[in-house]
Amino acid sequence: MTDATVPSNGTPHEVLAGLGELTRKVRAAQRGTWFPLLLLGGLTLGGILVSRLTYQILSVPCPEPAAGADCTLVRQGSPLYWPIGLALAYLATAIFYVRRARRRGVGTAVRPYVLTGLALLAVVAATSLWVTRNGIPQPGAPLDFWGLHLAPSSPAARFLSRLTGDALAVGLPLLVLARVERSRTLLLLAALYLAVELVPLTPGWAGIPMTSPWAFLPQYAVPGALLLLGAVGFALAERSSGRSGGRAA
């Protein structure tokens, strides 16, 4: 019996390097981060227009100790815009990733991101319905967060109001997407987005009066611009990666 050697395509180091390069190419082909960021950024900036079109100034009785006087109440926004818009954005993202996977032959397990987004969106919508179940709270009236009666000017009430909004319905799902796509860049973007949402950008911060029709401009423009810039950055990176892969092939 004679011994025979099996030809090798390269050293173990070269094989591992090739596997690493293949892994990077597969991950690059799987990612489509720019698409959900584009949808979320456009939806956020669209909130500026919705707030402007639904702007109302109402005179309501003031709470104590100014009882008997009239206070100014500003109403802006639509209760249907965000729930419907975000639900459609998550569904569109799922369709985009499924079609992309069929076209390229590799896909991303985007289901955790979509399901997390829809579940947290339901939590946000339920909280909003609970708080306003007896009508829009009057100025100075306590806010009811699932049994917690908090003064509207208290730090806890302000934090919960910001948390049970886009921070919960958009920011936390982005953390899940960063884990799914194994993207440190998206993780940093999601953390920055959460910081922007949880830190109060009041109208006075931009020199806009509370009674202005553009009072909510900072709250929408800053996170919306951040998401759109992220979408552009990821799209350019994906395009550059595609060109590099094409030249290498």
KOLFINU-167228 format. One line per 8 residues: number of its first residue (from 1); their letters; for each residue y, x, z of N, C-alpha, C. Coordinates in steps of 0.001 Angstrom, whole numbers, plus 500000, padded with zeros to 6 digits. Example, Ala and Ser with C-alpha at 12.3 -4.5 7.8 and 13.67 -1.06 7.14 Angstrom:
1 = AS = 494310:513190:507800:495500:512300:507800:496700:513200:507800 | 497750:512850:507080:498940:513670:507140:500030:512900:507870 .
end
This chain:
1 = MTDATVPS = 498820:500859:500000:500000:500000:500000:501227:500894:500000 | 502141:500590:499157:503355:501388:499054:504516:500665:499692 | 505457:501466:500209:506670:500891:500803:507722:500724:499732 | 508505:499635:499837:509593:499390:498876:510850:499039:499652 | 511937:499494:499160:513213:499195:499801:513895:498053:499083 | 514532:497194:499859:515252:496055:499283:516687:496476:499038 | 517170:496373:497817:518535:496802:497538:519538:495972:498334 | 520533:496631:498809:521572:495965:499601:522855:495897:498812 .
9 = NGTPHEVL = 523597:494820:498966:524867:494636:498268:526009:495373:498942 | 525749:495964:500096:526806:496673:500801:526382:496963:502220 | 527187:497732:502884:526904:498047:504281:527152:496820:505146 | 526596:496811:506361:526864:495668:507257:528354:495423:507455 | 529127:496500:507537:530576:496338:507705:531187:495611:506506 | 530728:495966:505292:531255:495314:504091:530833:493852:504020 | 529591:493590:504446:529113:492202:504443:529932:491351:505407 | 530170:491877:506606:530963:491137:507584:532395:490939:507098 .
17 = AGLGELTR = 532948:491969:506450:534297:491835:505907:534345:490765:504832 | 533300:490712:504003:533247:489680:502962:533136:488286:503549 | 532331:488162:504621:532214:486861:505280:533537:486442:505905 | 534243:487420:506488:535548:487110:507072:536537:486645:506019 | 536529:487296:504865:537426:486894:503778:537057:485513:503263 | 535751:485227:503151:535307:483908:502706:535734:482836:503696 | 535620:483145:504995:536034:482182:506023:537515:481872:505913 | 538320:482900:505695:539764:482684:505560:540078:481834:504336 .
25 = KVRAAQRG = 539369:482064:503232:539608:481274:502026:539212:479808:502226 | 538088:479600:502924:537649:478219:503181:538653:477496:504062 | 539128:478166:505108:540106:477533:505986:541399:477233:505239 | 541811:478147:504361:543026:477912:503576:542850:476722:502653 | 541641:476582:502079:541383:475451:501183:541310:474136:501942 | 540884:474196:503212:540763:472982:504015:542118:472436:504448 | 543065:473312:504690:544312:472895:505319:545208:472133:504357 | 545802:471095:504901:546809:470332:504163:547893:469886:505130 .
33 = TWFPLLLL = 548262:470805:506023:549169:470474:507120:550499:469922:506649 | 550942:470377:505483:552258:469965:505000:552346:468458:504809 | 551228:467813:504465:551288:466381:504133:551615:465512:505352 | 550873:465602:506465:551254:464783:507631:552632:465143:508166 | 553019:466426:508110:554351:466798:508576:555429:466174:507693 | 555177:466119:506395:556134:465495:505483:556289:464004:505783 | 555170:463330:506003:555230:461898:506317:555964:461652:507636 | 555620:462427:508661:556229:462224:509973:557711:462578:509960 .
41 = GGLTLGGI = 558070:463639:509227:559483:464012:509129:560294:462955:508403 | 559763:462453:507287:560461:461396:506556:560592:460128:507370 | 559530:459791:508108:559568:458595:508953:560605:458742:510062 | 560692:459940:510640:561656:460173:511717:563091:460069:511210 | 563377:460698:510080:564726:460606:509517:565032:459183:509055 | 564008:458451:508643:564215:457052:508280:564661:456215:509458 | 564322:456670:510684:564769:455960:511877:566281:455939:512008 | 566963:456938:511415:568433:456941:511448:568976:455737:510697 .
49 = LVSRLTYQ = 568430:455496:509514:568888:454360:508711:568555:453033:509388 | 567355:452933:509953:566957:451691:510634:567869:451425:511825 | 568181:452462:512593:569065:452283:513747:570466:451854:513315 | 570922:452416:512218:572267:452053:511732:572300:450607:511250 | 571264:450163:510564:571257:448814:510006:571042:447747:511078 | 570440:448129:512206:570168:447153:513270:571151:447277:514429 | 572237:447980:514204:573219:448243:515268:573882:446953:515726 | 573910:446742:517047:574554:445580:517646:575256:445989:518945 .
57 = ILSVPCPE = 576423:445381:519183:577111:445538:520468:577206:444164:521111 | 576671:444052:522334:576647:442783:523045:577388:442930:524368 | 578018:441850:524801:578646:441796:526121:577721:441030:527058 | 577307:441692:528129:576367:441087:529073:576936:441216:530478 | 576507:440354:531392:576985:440472:532780:576581:441804:533398 | 577490:442407:534106:577213:443688:534763:576403:443464:536034 | 575529:444391:536377:574803:444290:537648:575721:444655:538799 | 575241:444420:539990:576014:444816:541173:576154:446340:541201 .
65 = PAAGADCT = 577246:446890:541729:578321:446216:542478:579449:445683:541602 | 579258:445720:540277:580316:445228:539382:580002:443825:538895 | 579306:443034:539706:578930:441682:539304:580174:440849:539008 | 580091:440040:537972:581215:439206:537562:581966:439778:536376 | 581837:441057:536147:582474:441697:534996:581483:441735:533836 | 581996:442085:532668:581157:442202:531481:580900:443670:531155 | 579665:443962:530826:579281:445310:530410:578897:445295:528931 | 578967:446443:528310:578622:446573:526899:577186:447052:526758 .
73 = LVRQGSPL = 576415:446328:525972:575022:446677:525714:574869:446972:524220 | 574360:448146:523903:574156:448557:522512:572675:448437:522190 | 572377:447728:521118:570995:447588:520665:570863:448201:519276 | 569857:449042:519115:569572:449665:517827:568069:449826:517667 | 567616:449789:516436:566204:450024:516160:565414:448744:516004 | 564258:448878:515368:563360:447751:515147:562068:447971:515921 | 561566:446951:516616:560317:447123:517360:559101:447293:516459 | 559249:446998:515154:558120:447091:514227:558117:448378:513411 .
81 = YWPIGLAL = 559255:449048:513329:559368:450203:512432:558388:451317:512799 | 558410:451741:514053:557571:452866:514452:556086:452527:514495 | 555659:451416:515095:554222:451125:515093:553637:451016:513687 | 554317:450271:512816:553804:450113:511454:553910:451415:510678 | 555058:452082:510789:555258:453322:510044:554278:454411:510441 | 554068:454609:511749:553142:455643:512189:551696:455300:511844 | 551326:454032:511965:549961:453626:511600:549694:453908:510126 | 550654:453576:509270:550497:453854:507835:550461:455353:507563 .
89 = AYLATAIF = 551259:456116:508307:551266:457571:508127:549907:458172:508480 | 549298:457725:509561:547990:458253:509951:546906:457835:508952 | 546978:456608:508473:545993:456166:507483:546167:456928:506172 | 547401:457144:505754:547654:457911:504535:547164:459346:504686 | 547317:459929:505871:546827:461280:506115:545313:461343:505992 | 544622:460344:506536:543161:460313:506427:542727:460241:504966 | 543376:459382:504184:543034:459253:502761:543306:460563:502022 | 544430:461194:502340:544795:462459:501691:543739:463528:501942 .
97 = YVRRARRR = 543298:463682:503185:542325:464719:503508:540962:464420:502892 | 540567:463146:502850:539272:462787:502256:539273:463099:500761 | 540323:462701:500059:540399:462981:498618:540480:464473:498349 | 541202:465186:499200:541323:466629:499039:539969:467307:499224 | 539198:466827:500191:537876:467397:500438:536948:467155:499254 | 536998:465974:498665:536150:465672:497510:536530:466523:496297 | 537827:466765:496163:538294:467530:494997:537965:469011:495130 | 538068:469552:496335:537886:470988:496543:536491:471371:497020 .
105 = GVGTAVRP = 535725:470384:497459:534382:470689:497928:534307:471139:499369 | 535438:471301:500023:535476:471633:501448:536502:470720:502099 | 536238:470380:503345:537139:469434:503999:537397:469787:505447 | 538362:469104:506021:538720:469271:507420:538297:468030:508188 | 537758:468234:509371:537367:467103:510212:538627:466469:510795 | 539321:465689:509952:540616:465154:510333:540500:463908:511203 | 539279:463400:511357:539091:462174:512127:539640:462260:513553 | 539415:463361:514289:539983:463428:515652:541497:463273:515672 .
113 = YVLTGLAL = 542178:463871:514695:543642:463754:514634:544067:462318:514385 | 543452:461674:513400:543833:460311:513041:543520:459345:514174 | 542322:459449:514743:541937:458532:515823:542794:458750:517069 | 543095:460011:517374:543972:460283:518515:545357:459702:518285 | 545882:459889:517074:547200:459344:516758:547241:457829:516876 | 546234:457155:516331:546203:455693:516384:546021:455200:517823 | 545183:455891:518597:544959:455479:519986:546231:455642:520820 | 546908:456781:520684:548138:457006:521447:549260:456098:520960 .
121 = LAVVAATS = 549262:455787:519671:550237:454829:519155:550029:453461:519803 | 548779:453072:519988:548484:451805:520659:548977:451825:522105 | 548837:452976:522775:549323:453104:524155:550839:452956:524198 | 551526:453614:523253:552988:453525:523205:553433:452096:522935 | 552789:451431:521973:553153:450051:521642:552896:449121:522827 | 551767:449312:523514:551460:448471:524671:552471:448688:525792 | 552891:449935:525997:553892:450216:527027:555216:449562:526699 | 555615:449627:525425:556868:448993:525008:556821:447478:525207 .
129 = LWVTRNGI = 555680:446873:524862:555534:445430:525050:555568:445061:526532 | 554976:445913:527365:554959:445638:528813:556373:445704:529385 | 557114:446737:528999:558468:446917:529540:559382:445773:529113 | 559193:445266:527912:560089:444230:527373:559442:442846:527365 | 558400:442658:528145:557694:441369:528118:558579:440218:528587 | 559583:440518:529419:560514:439485:529891:561876:439608:529213 | 561893:440276:528074:563151:440490:527359:563666:441903:527564 | 564690:442268:526805:565289:443584:526934:565907:443727:528324 .
137 = PQPGAPLD = 565539:444763:529091:566131:444939:530433:567647:445026:530362 | 568319:444336:531262:569771:444351:531312:570266:445673:531918 | 571529:446024:531665:572058:447277:532218:571898:447342:533736 | 571333:448436:534203:571140:448642:535632:569878:448036:536199 | 569183:447176:535424:567962:446545:535930:566828:447568:535977 | 565952:447484:536986:564828:448433:537068:563909:448309:535854 | 563336:449439:535463:562373:449466:534365:560968:449439:534941 | 560126:448597:534352:558761:448424:534840:557803:449187:533935 .
145 = FWGLHLAP = 557341:450363:534396:556343:451144:533671:554979:450890:534309 | 554298:449849:533825:552963:449520:534315:552929:449421:535843 | 553884:448685:536377:553923:448462:537823:554844:449393:538574 | 555314:450453:537929:556270:451365:538564:557680:450878:538258 | 558378:450398:539260:559740:449888:539082:560719:451020:539377 | 561321:451527:538300:562171:452713:538408:563591:452382:537978 | 564531:452995:538654:565933:452851:538236:566115:453521:536882 | 566809:452865:535956:566932:453421:534591:567602:454787:534541 .
153 = SSPAARFL = 568412:455108:535527:569106:456392:535530:568334:457488:536268 | 567171:457156:536820:566403:458139:537573:565726:459127:536627 | 565521:460370:537072:564841:461360:536215:563442:460920:535790 | 562713:460233:536692:561359:459789:536355:561380:458763:535234 | 562317:457807:535297:562406:456785:534253:562798:457402:532909 | 563717:458339:532932:564135:458981:531685:562995:459792:531076 | 562252:460487:531938:561142:461290:531422:560052:460393:530836 | 559705:459316:531538:558671:458414:531038:559110:457732:529751 .
161 = SRLTGDAL = 560395:457420:529642:560899:456803:528407:560740:457751:527229 | 560998:459029:527460:560842:460002:526373:559369:460285:526093 | 558562:460324:527159:557145:460628:526979:556429:459529:526212 | 556716:458274:526565:556037:457142:525920:556750:456772:524626 | 557052:457750:523845:557679:457561:522532:557010:458482:521541 | 557809:459197:520760:557249:460075:519746:556524:461275:520337 | 556876:461660:521571:556156:462774:522200:554674:462445:522320 | 554366:461213:522682:552978:460789:522850:552339:460413:521525 .
169 = AVGLPLLV = 553081:459700:520673:552505:459167:519443:552479:460169:518298 | 553312:461216:518367:553386:462208:517286:553050:463607:517791 | 553668:464026:518885:553511:465397:519366:552099:465734:519811 | 551488:464905:520653:550144:465196:521138:549104:465184:520010 | 549148:464224:519072:548223:464309:517933:548401:465582:517106 | 549624:466109:517017:549826:467365:516291:549098:468520:516984 | 549016:468479:518309:548233:469487:519019:546755:469392:518640 | 546270:468165:518478:544879:467976:518053:544682:468509:516637 .
177 = LARVERSR = 545630:468233:515754:545521:468728:514379:545546:470257:514348 | 546362:470870:515207:546400:472334:515282:545044:472885:515709 | 544379:472188:516623:543039:472619:517044:542031:472425:515921 | 542135:471309:515213:541199:471032:514121:541344:472068:513005 | 542574:472394:512660:542814:473338:511570:542877:474788:512053 | 542737:475000:513346:542749:476346:513929:544005:477108:513486 | 545114:476437:513626:546389:477003:513177:547282:477282:514372 | 547542:478544:514628:548452:478899:515710:549889:478524:515363 .
185 = TLLLLAAL = 550218:478623:514081:551572:478261:513650:551847:476787:513915 | 550884:475931:513586:551052:474507:513855:551084:474238:515351 | 550327:474998:516125:550352:474847:517577:551745:475134:518123 | 552371:476195:517634:553729:476529:518065:554713:475455:517625 | 554538:474946:516410:555424:473891:515915:555283:472633:516759 | 554044:472267:517102:553816:471080:517925:554424:471253:519319 | 554292:472452:519891:554884:472707:521202:556403:472621:521146 | 556994:473156:520075:558444:473074:519912:558888:471627:519723 .
193 = YLAVELVP = 558113:470858:518969:558432:469440:518765:558401:468684:520093 | 557382:468942:520901:557289:468277:522204:558472:468648:523092 | 558883:469905:523034:560036:470322:523825:561294:469587:523387 | 561467:469424:522086:562639:468711:521564:562608:467244:521997 | 561424:466641:521961:561313:465229:522317:561478:464984:523815 | 561018:465909:524621:561055:465704:526068:562368:466143:526697 | 563121:466971:526003:564452:467350:526498:565444:466340:525951 | 566231:465689:526808:567125:464622:526338:568226:465136:525420 .
201 = LTPGWAGI = 568261:464604:524205:569370:464860:523281:570271:463634:523309 | 571151:463591:524269:572018:462426:524459:573109:462405:523398 | 573708:461232:523134:574804:461176:522177:575950:462114:522523 | 576247:462279:523816:577323:463174:524215:577063:464620:523849 | 575760:464984:523683:575403:466347:523305:576007:466725:521953 | 576127:465772:521056:576693:466030:519736:578107:465482:519606 | 578686:465052:520732:580036:464512:520690:580117:463116:520114 | 579019:462374:520120:578987:461020:519568:579060:460020:520718 .
209 = PMTSPWAF = 580009:459087:520715:580102:458096:521793:578868:457207:521859 | 578567:456711:523040:577418:455837:523227:577508:454572:522389 | 578726:454084:522140:578899:452835:521397:578995:453050:519889 | 578818:454271:519417:578888:454558:517991:577628:454082:517280 | 577753:453601:516026:576553:453235:515261:575632:454429:515005 | 576161:455642:515143:575372:456853:514904:574959:457516:516213 | 574901:456742:517292:574605:457300:518606:573225:457961:518654 | 572267:457440:517887:570911:457974:517932:570674:459079:516908 .
217 = LPQYAVPG = 571729:459520:516224:571582:460547:515199:570912:461823:515721 | 571352:462386:516858:570699:463622:517328:569215:463431:517645 | 568858:462261:518197:567480:462030:518608:566520:461968:517428 | 567029:461625:516254:566186:461546:515068:566364:462749:514147 | 567581:463235:514011:567863:464299:513048:567188:465611:513440 | 567227:465973:514724:566678:467267:515142:565152:467313:514976 | 564386:466379:515561:562928:466443:515350:562524:466179:513913 | 563269:465305:513213:562949:465042:511814:563118:466277:510950 .
225 = ALLLLGAV = 564217:467002:511162:564450:468235:510412:563395:469282:510748 | 562992:469355:512014:561959:470307:512421:560642:470030:511693 | 560258:468766:511627:559010:468405:510943:559088:468695:509447 | 560201:468390:508824:560341:468630:507386:560365:470126:507081 | 561027:470904:507914:561014:472354:507715:559595:472906:507866 | 558863:472360:508827:557469:472766:508975:556650:472407:507751 | 556883:471213:507185:556161:470793:505982:556449:471736:504821 | 557715:472092:504642:558083:473011:503560:557425:474375:503770 .
233 = GFALAERS = 557456:474876:505003:556858:476175:505291:555362:476201:505021 | 554645:475173:505470:553200:475123:505240:552876:474938:503756 | 553685:474159:503039:553448:473973:501605:553639:475279:500845 | 554676:476026:501188:554908:477315:500532:553791:478303:500857 | 553334:478299:502114:552248:479196:502498:550959:478842:501767 | 550685:477534:501618:549481:477109:500902:549563:477487:499423 | 550739:477330:498851:550911:477689:497442:550730:479182:497233 | 551286:479975:498142:551141:481427:498053:549687:481846:498223 .
241 = SGRSGGRA = 548978:481184:499159:547570:481486:499370:546732:481128:498147 | 547088:479996:497496:546365:479591:496296:546549:480579:495159 | 547748:481080:494993:547998:482065:493944:547251:483366:494208 | 547227:483786:495480:546533:485015:495831:545027:484862:495578 | 544496:483679:495931:543085:483439:495687:542745:483407:494218 | 543697:482835:493413:543462:482780:491972:543465:484161:491356 | 544378:485029:491792:544418:486386:491253:543182:487173:491660 | 542726:486931:492924:541554:487651:493404:540300:487230:492629 .
249 = A = 540267:485917:492279:539108:485433:491527:539105:486015:490137 .
end
